[in-house]
Amino acid sequence: MIATVMCTSPAMAHNGTGLAGGFVSGFRHPFTGMDHLLAMVAVGVWGAFLGRPLIYLLPIIFPLMMVGGAMLGMTGVSLPPVEIGIALSVMGLGGCIALAWRAPVWMAVAVIAIFALFHGYAHGMELPSAADPIGYSSGFVLATGLLHVAGVGVGLFTARPGGLIATRVLGGGIGLTGIWFLTMAVGR
């Protein structure tokens, strides 16, 4: 996991200039942007930490709301600065894990839904100029779901001896990385 993070870069390239088209391009994108990769894994980790029903709900709600955010971006609806929202999602999700926050179901769903809107919006602004927007979106959503599942797998280690501490440390690292993303986004 650490090697993957070190080999990726923040996806702070959401500039509305268009995307390469196709399923493979969409599938690859979440693995090449550290902000998206960390947020998606964190959704799964936090869901696993919270248990039922959120272990299932969060990884379903995020992609659905991400599609909603993409629609907002494609139609030109204005949101607050998107890169700041994405950075806050990484910082916030990492913080939820690090602090072992047991949010009520409705609040965890609301947090995930808001963060997902920003992630989807960033790509929705770019989708209309993609060569194959349907293929790209399909690949992107599938990869996002797989990263959620990977996060759930990591989160299940909380039940093992020392697992809660390790998971919370991981969450702290994700949160600190989110702070770094935030300083980059604000500095633009």
Contacts in CASP RR format, 6 or more apart in sequence:
PFRMAT RR
TARGET T0000
AUTHOR 0000-0000-0000
METHOD contacts of the structure
MODEL  1
MIATVMCTSPAMAHNGTGLAGGFVSGFRHPFTGMDHLLAMVAVGVWGAFL
GRPLIYLLPIIFPLMMVGGAMLGMTGVSLPPVEIGIALSVMGLGGCIALA
WRAPVWMAVAVIAIFALFHGYAHGMELPSAADPIGYSSGFVLATGLLHVA
GVGVGLFTARPGGLIATRVLGGGIGLTGIWFLTMAVGR
1 41 0 8 1.000
1 154 0 8 1.000
4 31 0 8 1.000
4 37 0 8 1.000
5 34 0 8 1.000
5 37 0 8 1.000
5 38 0 8 1.000
5 177 0 8 1.000
8 31 0 8 1.000
8 32 0 8 1.000
8 33 0 8 1.000
8 34 0 8 1.000
8 37 0 8 1.000
9 32 0 8 1.000
9 33 0 8 1.000
9 34 0 8 1.000
10 33 0 8 1.000
10 34 0 8 1.000
10 35 0 8 1.000
10 181 0 8 1.000
10 184 0 8 1.000
11 29 0 8 1.000
11 32 0 8 1.000
11 33 0 8 1.000
11 34 0 8 1.000
11 35 0 8 1.000
11 36 0 8 1.000
11 86 0 8 1.000
11 122 0 8 1.000
12 35 0 8 1.000
12 83 0 8 1.000
12 181 0 8 1.000
12 184 0 8 1.000
12 185 0 8 1.000
14 82 0 8 1.000
14 83 0 8 1.000
14 86 0 8 1.000
14 122 0 8 1.000
14 123 0 8 1.000
14 125 0 8 1.000
14 126 0 8 1.000
16 125 0 8 1.000
16 126 0 8 1.000
16 129 0 8 1.000
17 126 0 8 1.000
17 129 0 8 1.000
18 126 0 8 1.000
18 127 0 8 1.000
18 129 0 8 1.000
18 130 0 8 1.000
19 25 0 8 1.000
19 26 0 8 1.000
19 29 0 8 1.000
19 123 0 8 1.000
19 126 0 8 1.000
19 127 0 8 1.000
19 129 0 8 1.000
19 130 0 8 1.000
19 131 0 8 1.000
19 136 0 8 1.000
20 130 0 8 1.000
20 131 0 8 1.000
20 136 0 8 1.000
21 130 0 8 1.000
21 131 0 8 1.000
21 132 0 8 1.000
21 133 0 8 1.000
21 135 0 8 1.000
21 136 0 8 1.000
22 130 0 8 1.000
22 131 0 8 1.000
22 132 0 8 1.000
22 135 0 8 1.000
22 136 0 8 1.000
22 139 0 8 1.000
23 132 0 8 1.000
23 135 0 8 1.000
23 136 0 8 1.000
23 138 0 8 1.000
23 139 0 8 1.000
24 139 0 8 1.000
25 136 0 8 1.000
26 135 0 8 1.000
26 136 0 8 1.000
26 137 0 8 1.000
26 138 0 8 1.000
26 139 0 8 1.000
26 140 0 8 1.000
26 143 0 8 1.000
27 139 0 8 1.000
27 140 0 8 1.000
27 142 0 8 1.000
27 143 0 8 1.000
28 143 0 8 1.000
29 36 0 8 1.000
29 140 0 8 1.000
29 143 0 8 1.000
30 36 0 8 1.000
30 37 0 8 1.000
30 40 0 8 1.000
30 140 0 8 1.000
30 143 0 8 1.000
30 144 0 8 1.000
30 147 0 8 1.000
31 37 0 8 1.000
31 143 0 8 1.000
31 147 0 8 1.000
34 177 0 8 1.000
35 86 0 8 1.000
35 87 0 8 1.000
35 89 0 8 1.000
35 90 0 8 1.000
35 178 0 8 1.000
35 181 0 8 1.000
36 86 0 8 1.000
36 119 0 8 1.000
36 144 0 8 1.000
36 147 0 8 1.000
37 147 0 8 1.000
38 90 0 8 1.000
38 93 0 8 1.000
38 174 0 8 1.000
38 177 0 8 1.000
38 178 0 8 1.000
39 86 0 8 1.000
39 89 0 8 1.000
39 90 0 8 1.000
39 93 0 8 1.000
39 115 0 8 1.000
39 119 0 8 1.000
40 62 0 8 1.000
40 144 0 8 1.000
40 145 0 8 1.000
40 147 0 8 1.000
40 148 0 8 1.000
40 151 0 8 1.000
41 147 0 8 1.000
41 148 0 8 1.000
41 150 0 8 1.000
41 151 0 8 1.000
41 154 0 8 1.000
41 174 0 8 1.000
42 90 0 8 1.000
42 93 0 8 1.000
42 94 0 8 1.000
42 96 0 8 1.000
42 97 0 8 1.000
42 151 0 8 1.000
42 171 0 8 1.000
42 174 0 8 1.000
43 58 0 8 1.000
43 59 0 8 1.000
43 62 0 8 1.000
43 93 0 8 1.000
43 112 0 8 1.000
43 148 0 8 1.000
43 151 0 8 1.000
44 55 0 8 1.000
44 58 0 8 1.000
44 59 0 8 1.000
44 148 0 8 1.000
44 149 0 8 1.000
44 150 0 8 1.000
44 151 0 8 1.000
44 152 0 8 1.000
44 153 0 8 1.000
44 154 0 8 1.000
44 155 0 8 1.000
45 97 0 8 1.000
45 151 0 8 1.000
45 152 0 8 1.000
45 153 0 8 1.000
45 154 0 8 1.000
45 155 0 8 1.000
45 167 0 8 1.000
45 170 0 8 1.000
45 171 0 8 1.000
46 54 0 8 1.000
46 58 0 8 1.000
46 93 0 8 1.000
46 94 0 8 1.000
46 96 0 8 1.000
46 97 0 8 1.000
46 108 0 8 1.000
47 54 0 8 1.000
47 55 0 8 1.000
47 58 0 8 1.000
47 59 0 8 1.000
47 108 0 8 1.000
47 152 0 8 1.000
47 155 0 8 1.000
48 55 0 8 1.000
48 151 0 8 1.000
48 152 0 8 1.000
48 153 0 8 1.000
48 154 0 8 1.000
48 155 0 8 1.000
48 156 0 8 1.000
48 158 0 8 1.000
49 97 0 8 1.000
49 100 0 8 1.000
49 155 0 8 1.000
49 158 0 8 1.000
49 167 0 8 1.000
50 58 0 8 1.000
50 102 0 8 1.000
50 103 0 8 1.000
50 108 0 8 1.000
53 105 0 8 1.000
54 105 0 8 1.000
54 108 0 8 1.000
54 109 0 8 1.000
55 152 0 8 1.000
57 105 0 8 1.000
57 108 0 8 1.000
57 109 0 8 1.000
58 108 0 8 1.000
58 109 0 8 1.000
58 112 0 8 1.000
58 148 0 8 1.000
59 145 0 8 1.000
59 148 0 8 1.000
59 149 0 8 1.000
59 152 0 8 1.000
61 109 0 8 1.000
61 112 0 8 1.000
61 113 0 8 1.000
61 116 0 8 1.000
62 112 0 8 1.000
62 113 0 8 1.000
62 115 0 8 1.000
62 116 0 8 1.000
62 119 0 8 1.000
62 144 0 8 1.000
62 145 0 8 1.000
62 148 0 8 1.000
63 116 0 8 1.000
63 141 0 8 1.000
63 144 0 8 1.000
63 145 0 8 1.000
63 148 0 8 1.000
64 116 0 8 1.000
65 112 0 8 1.000
65 113 0 8 1.000
65 116 0 8 1.000
65 117 0 8 1.000
66 116 0 8 1.000
66 117 0 8 1.000
66 119 0 8 1.000
66 120 0 8 1.000
66 141 0 8 1.000
66 144 0 8 1.000
67 120 0 8 1.000
67 137 0 8 1.000
67 141 0 8 1.000
68 117 0 8 1.000
68 120 0 8 1.000
69 116 0 8 1.000
69 117 0 8 1.000
69 118 0 8 1.000
69 119 0 8 1.000
69 120 0 8 1.000
69 121 0 8 1.000
69 124 0 8 1.000
70 120 0 8 1.000
70 121 0 8 1.000
70 123 0 8 1.000
70 124 0 8 1.000
70 127 0 8 1.000
70 137 0 8 1.000
71 124 0 8 1.000
72 79 0 8 1.000
72 117 0 8 1.000
72 121 0 8 1.000
72 124 0 8 1.000
73 79 0 8 1.000
73 120 0 8 1.000
73 121 0 8 1.000
73 124 0 8 1.000
73 125 0 8 1.000
74 124 0 8 1.000
74 125 0 8 1.000
74 127 0 8 1.000
74 128 0 8 1.000
76 125 0 8 1.000
79 117 0 8 1.000
79 118 0 8 1.000
79 121 0 8 1.000
81 185 0 8 1.000
82 118 0 8 1.000
82 121 0 8 1.000
82 122 0 8 1.000
82 125 0 8 1.000
83 122 0 8 1.000
83 181 0 8 1.000
83 185 0 8 1.000
83 188 0 8 1.000
84 182 0 8 1.000
84 185 0 8 1.000
84 186 0 8 1.000
85 115 0 8 1.000
85 118 0 8 1.000
85 185 0 8 1.000
86 118 0 8 1.000
86 119 0 8 1.000
86 122 0 8 1.000
86 181 0 8 1.000
86 185 0 8 1.000
87 178 0 8 1.000
87 181 0 8 1.000
87 182 0 8 1.000
87 184 0 8 1.000
87 185 0 8 1.000
88 115 0 8 1.000
88 118 0 8 1.000
88 178 0 8 1.000
88 182 0 8 1.000
89 115 0 8 1.000
89 118 0 8 1.000
89 119 0 8 1.000
90 174 0 8 1.000
90 175 0 8 1.000
90 177 0 8 1.000
90 178 0 8 1.000
90 181 0 8 1.000
91 175 0 8 1.000
91 177 0 8 1.000
91 178 0 8 1.000
91 179 0 8 1.000
91 181 0 8 1.000
91 182 0 8 1.000
92 111 0 8 1.000
92 115 0 8 1.000
92 175 0 8 1.000
92 178 0 8 1.000
93 111 0 8 1.000
93 115 0 8 1.000
93 171 0 8 1.000
93 174 0 8 1.000
93 175 0 8 1.000
94 171 0 8 1.000
94 172 0 8 1.000
94 173 0 8 1.000
94 174 0 8 1.000
94 175 0 8 1.000
94 178 0 8 1.000
95 101 0 8 1.000
95 171 0 8 1.000
95 172 0 8 1.000
95 174 0 8 1.000
95 175 0 8 1.000
96 103 0 8 1.000
96 111 0 8 1.000
97 167 0 8 1.000
97 168 0 8 1.000
97 170 0 8 1.000
97 171 0 8 1.000
97 172 0 8 1.000
97 174 0 8 1.000
98 168 0 8 1.000
98 169 0 8 1.000
98 171 0 8 1.000
98 172 0 8 1.000
98 173 0 8 1.000
98 174 0 8 1.000
98 175 0 8 1.000
99 168 0 8 1.000
100 164 0 8 1.000
100 168 0 8 1.000
103 111 0 8 1.000
123 137 0 8 1.000
123 140 0 8 1.000
127 133 0 8 1.000
127 136 0 8 1.000
127 137 0 8 1.000
130 136 0 8 1.000
154 167 0 8 1.000
154 170 0 8 1.000
155 167 0 8 1.000
157 163 0 8 1.000
157 166 0 8 1.000
157 167 0 8 1.000
158 164 0 8 1.000
158 167 0 8 1.000
END
